[in-house]
Amino acid sequence: MMLSWVGVSDSIAYENGWWRALAMVSITPTALWGPIVLALAYSYHLRRRPARG
């Protein structure tokens, strides 16, 4: 699904454009989960590290 989402592969055939849009809206949070968790973990680390000096 991810390859067809970015346009590399078009192996998934949809009946119309609405089904394709629904698939993209449904898969986007899953695809962005890893980078969002990394950004939140880094932000948490910056807030909780001991003060220097």
VENDA-V416586 format. One record per pair of residues at least 24 apart in sequence whose ideal C-beta (glycine too) atoms are under 10 Angstrom apart, sorted by the first residue. I is the first residue (numbers start at 1). GAP is how many residues later the second one is. If there is no record, write none. Layout:
i = (I/I)
gap = (GAP/GAP)
//
This chain:
i = (1/1/1/1/2/2/2/5/6)
gap = (25/26/29/30/25/28/29/26/25)
//
